[in-house]
Amino acid sequence: MLTFFELCGADDAVRFSPFAWRIKLMLEHKGAPYQSRTITFADKSALEPSGLSTVPVIRDGDTWISESQRIALWLEERFPDNPLFEGPAAIAQAPIINNWIDRNIIAPVFPMIVADIFDALDDENQASFRASREPRLGGRKIEDMRDGRDALRDAYKANLAPVEAILDNHKFLSGTAPAFADYCMMGSLMWPHIVTDFDPVAISEPVMAWRERMFDLFGGFARNAPRAV
Ligand SMILES: N[C@@H](CCC(=O)N[C@@H](CS)C(=O)NCC(=O)O)C(=O)O
């Protein structure tokens, strides 16, 4: 059985990494058997034999695989049934989708929810998170980042426009059924969903409707995930 490593908060059941969520949904899509193990920002001892320091990570026997995009391609080879990609062209396009979502969907949400991620951590991890993340906030304190986030969300609507355009005439980003692009996007939305009631995509009806369809998959797997709020 595969071992899947992801981040947790003060409560071990609260698993909020957007990149890990991408892979967790792909594992469900594949029906691949796996057990989950957690690390925290301050304690990555479970990953020690590999020398890796970010999740998601998958261990398959003696093989360790990191980086969500690389894991997705590895899963496709390891479990060819229930494809995530429709052929070699779709595989070749994976980095475009991955990078676009990282930059345009994930990155702008960080300042909107950083204070909520912080609140989901215990004292030791709050210290570690502050040390690594506050330098990215242009001199602001994590606790102050909730101020002004409504305006950030309004501006974020422009980032969602390309996704909305696809959803205009498709049920899923990948067409009639979910595949790689849907899980990349949904993993990114699970990050805020798990840690906060502030919803960065509340400004987009089509994205919210698509998210409901994604929540319905695998017996409500994502919808039923424990949240910090
Ligand atoms: N490009 C990587 C990003 C992975 C990543 O940044 N993971 C974060 C969690 S969302 C992490 O493990 N951070 C550990 C840390 O900051 O110490 C991927 O796609 O897997």
The ligand as a MOL file (V3000), in Angstrom:
LIG
                    3D

  0  0  0     0  0            999 V3000
M  V30 BEGIN CTAB
M  V30 COUNTS 20 19 0 0 0
M  V30 BEGIN ATOM
M  V30 1 N 5.5940 22.6940 -5.7050 0
M  V30 2 C 5.2840 21.8620 -4.5720 0
M  V30 3 C 4.7990 22.7270 -3.4260 0
M  V30 4 C 4.6390 21.9400 -2.1490 0
M  V30 5 C 4.5090 22.8410 -0.9220 0
M  V30 6 O 4.8940 24.0250 -0.9400 0
M  V30 7 N 3.9960 22.2530 0.1700 0
M  V30 8 C 3.8610 22.9940 1.4110 0
M  V30 9 C 2.5040 22.7830 2.0210 0
M  V30 10 S 1.2280 23.5190 1.0980 0
M  V30 11 C 4.8470 22.4250 2.4350 0
M  V30 12 O 5.0220 21.2260 2.5300 0
M  V30 13 N 5.4610 23.2940 3.2130 0
M  V30 14 C 6.3370 22.8900 4.2650 0
M  V30 15 C 7.0180 24.0780 4.8790 0
M  V30 16 O 6.7710 25.2040 4.4450 0
M  V30 17 O 7.7660 23.8470 5.8010 0
M  V30 18 C 4.2360 20.8090 -4.9840 0
M  V30 19 O 3.5070 21.0600 -5.9620 0
M  V30 20 O 4.1800 19.7430 -4.3600 0
M  V30 END ATOM
M  V30 BEGIN BOND
M  V30 1 1 1 2
M  V30 2 1 2 3
M  V30 3 1 2 18
M  V30 4 1 3 4
M  V30 5 1 4 5
M  V30 6 2 5 6
M  V30 7 1 5 7
M  V30 8 1 7 8
M  V30 9 1 8 9
M  V30 10 1 8 11
M  V30 11 1 9 10
M  V30 12 2 11 12
M  V30 13 1 11 13
M  V30 14 1 13 14
M  V30 15 1 14 15
M  V30 16 2 15 16
M  V30 17 1 15 17
M  V30 18 2 18 19
M  V30 19 1 18 20
M  V30 END BOND
M  V30 END CTAB
M  END
